[in-house]
């Protein structure tokens, strides 16, 4: 049975666009998805300039292809995809997993292939025929413009001389009866808005935590949980978790910074304390 492969570029907004099979598409500011039926896998490659949001958006698209394949004409490519192989270009040469997966992807891109319709390729050179045709765009119907006969000009009629009309005084309710009574505008005082001082302090301290973390991690993801706690993550995993005590106190636990370097943890907490003294 013939197996196929297809390459996609992830566009802004989460859309994917099938592109020509080429190494030239792997640019620093792009995420590329490579669907390979032979290995029953989807490669997801992120350029070094791709941020956390862009990488997560691309991951959702790769997961969708893994689950449903990609429909092209009357065929579905990638029905039996088993895994997603995600590669961060920033970690290639530094992290063994990303380095190995990147080498596997490069080996795939270096293989000889036969190009079929709609950017689909197969590695079974000389024996493959696609069971899906080119997607044809229906031509727009031509609109015939019928010539219209020239309009026949109407005869001109000379206006009759208008008889002079004597001006008369019109006695009605429209006669000037004097100045209208003035209406004094009434001003409605706007209600005073009460601002909670403790609420402002709480919001300020939460932002201080984020500011302290951003001095060490440039690409973070912030979420608020159902229990009211906050979680700060990067692509590699969680950075910090904390929740609020009564009033405006930030409560860190022993596991708040369990994954990161202890020196960075101390620096973040020290910076948070410095900023909190400004309130």
RADA-V864677 format. One record per residue. N is the residue number from 0. PHI is phi in radians with two decimals (none if undefined). Layout:
n={N & N}
phi={PHI & PHI}
//
This chain:
n={0 & 1 & 2 & 3 & 4 & 5 & 6 & 7 & 8 & 9 & 10 & 11 & 12 & 13 & 14 & 15 & 16 & 17 & 18 & 19 & 20 & 21 & 22 & 23 & 24 & 25 & 26 & 27 & 28 & 29 & 30 & 31 & 32 & 33 & 34 & 35 & 36 & 37 & 38 & 39 & 40 & 41 & 42 & 43 & 44 & 45 & 46 & 47 & 48 & 49 & 50 & 51 & 52 & 53 & 54 & 55 & 56 & 57 & 58 & 59 & 60 & 61 & 62 & 63 & 64 & 65 & 66 & 67 & 68 & 69 & 70 & 71 & 72 & 73 & 74 & 75 & 76 & 77 & 78 & 79 & 80 & 81 & 82 & 83 & 84 & 85 & 86 & 87 & 88 & 89 & 90 & 91 & 92 & 93 & 94 & 95 & 96 & 97 & 98 & 99 & 100 & 101 & 102 & 103 & 104 & 105 & 106 & 107 & 108 & 109 & 110 & 111 & 112 & 113 & 114 & 115 & 116 & 117 & 118 & 119 & 120 & 121 & 122 & 123 & 124 & 125 & 126 & 127 & 128 & 129 & 130 & 131 & 132 & 133 & 134 & 135 & 136 & 137 & 138 & 139 & 140 & 141 & 142 & 143 & 144 & 145 & 146 & 147 & 148 & 149 & 150 & 151 & 152 & 153 & 154 & 155 & 156 & 157 & 158 & 159 & 160 & 161 & 162 & 163 & 164 & 165 & 166 & 167 & 168 & 169 & 170 & 171 & 172 & 173 & 174 & 175 & 176 & 177 & 178 & 179 & 180 & 181 & 182 & 183 & 184 & 185 & 186 & 187 & 188 & 189 & 190 & 191 & 192 & 193 & 194 & 195 & 196 & 197 & 198 & 199 & 200 & 201 & 202 & 203 & 204 & 205 & 206 & 207 & 208 & 209 & 210 & 211 & 212 & 213 & 214 & 215 & 216 & 217 & 218 & 219 & 220 & 221 & 222 & 223 & 224 & 225 & 226 & 227 & 228 & 229 & 230 & 231 & 232 & 233 & 234 & 235 & 236 & 237 & 238 & 239 & 240 & 241 & 242 & 243 & 244 & 245 & 246 & 247 & 248 & 249 & 250 & 251 & 252 & 253 & 254 & 255 & 256 & 257 & 258 & 259 & 260 & 261 & 262 & 263 & 264 & 265 & 266 & 267 & 268 & 269 & 270 & 271 & 272 & 273 & 274 & 275 & 276 & 277 & 278}
phi={none & -1.26 & -1.97 & -2.17 & -2.48 & -2.66 & -2.01 & -2.23 & -1.85 & -1.50 & -1.58 & -1.12 & 1.56 & 1.60 & -1.39 & -2.12 & -2.26 & -1.07 & -2.24 & -1.12 & -1.20 & -2.83 & -1.22 & -1.16 & -1.39 & -1.48 & -1.92 & -1.03 & -1.81 & -2.28 & -2.07 & -2.07 & -1.90 & -2.09 & -1.64 & -2.23 & -1.20 & -1.02 & -1.60 & 0.93 & -2.52 & -2.09 & -1.55 & -2.15 & -1.90 & -1.93 & -1.22 & -1.16 & -1.67 & -1.37 & -1.43 & -1.10 & -1.11 & -1.11 & -1.21 & -1.20 & -1.08 & -1.14 & -1.12 & -1.11 & -1.18 & -1.12 & -1.16 & -1.14 & -1.14 & -1.06 & -1.42 & -2.14 & 1.33 & -2.22 & -1.45 & -2.39 & 1.15 & -1.77 & -2.02 & -2.09 & -1.67 & 1.48 & -1.18 & -1.99 & -1.24 & -1.83 & -2.58 & -1.97 & -1.90 & -1.59 & -2.23 & -1.78 & -1.05 & -1.19 & -1.74 & -1.14 & 1.57 & -2.05 & -1.89 & -0.99 & -1.08 & -1.12 & -1.13 & -1.17 & -1.14 & -1.14 & -1.14 & -1.09 & -1.16 & -1.10 & -1.08 & -1.14 & -1.22 & -1.47 & -1.24 & -1.26 & -2.54 & -1.98 & -1.51 & -1.88 & -1.38 & 0.99 & 1.19 & -1.39 & -2.26 & -2.42 & -1.58 & -1.53 & -1.17 & 1.45 & -2.12 & -1.65 & -2.30 & -1.42 & -1.71 & -2.36 & -1.55 & -1.17 & -1.40 & -1.60 & -1.63 & -1.14 & -1.22 & -1.28 & -1.11 & -1.33 & -1.77 & -1.45 & -1.74 & -1.42 & -1.30 & -1.77 & -1.13 & -1.14 & -1.19 & -1.46 & -1.17 & -1.44 & -1.16 & -1.44 & -1.99 & -1.33 & -1.23 & -1.32 & -1.20 & -1.38 & -1.29 & -1.22 & -2.00 & -1.28 & -1.30 & -2.22 & -1.32 & -1.67 & -1.59 & -2.74 & -1.26 & -1.51 & -1.17 & -1.17 & -1.94 & 2.02 & -1.20 & -1.35 & -1.16 & -1.37 & -1.94 & -1.46 & -1.22 & -1.84 & -1.68 & -1.72 & -1.13 & -1.29 & -1.16 & -1.24 & -1.70 & -1.50 & -1.91 & -1.32 & -1.16 & -1.17 & -1.13 & -1.13 & -1.13 & -1.09 & -1.07 & -1.14 & -1.19 & -1.08 & -1.18 & -1.13 & -1.07 & -1.11 & -1.12 & -1.14 & -1.19 & -1.16 & -1.27 & -2.12 & -2.29 & -1.49 & -2.27 & -2.17 & -2.22 & -1.91 & -2.48 & -1.91 & -1.45 & -1.15 & -1.45 & 1.60 & -1.38 & -1.96 & -2.29 & -2.04 & -2.27 & -2.10 & -1.08 & -1.43 & 2.53 & -1.20 & -1.83 & -2.71 & -2.31 & -2.76 & -2.43 & -1.71 & -1.57 & -1.09 & 1.54 & -2.18 & -1.60 & -1.61 & -1.93 & -1.67 & -1.90 & -1.12 & -1.75 & -1.09 & -2.17 & -1.18 & -1.66 & -1.61 & -1.06 & -0.99 & -1.18 & -1.18 & -1.02 & -1.10 & -1.13 & -1.14 & -1.14 & -1.12 & -1.14 & -1.08 & -1.12 & -1.07 & -1.19 & -1.15 & -1.24 & -1.32 & -1.35}
//
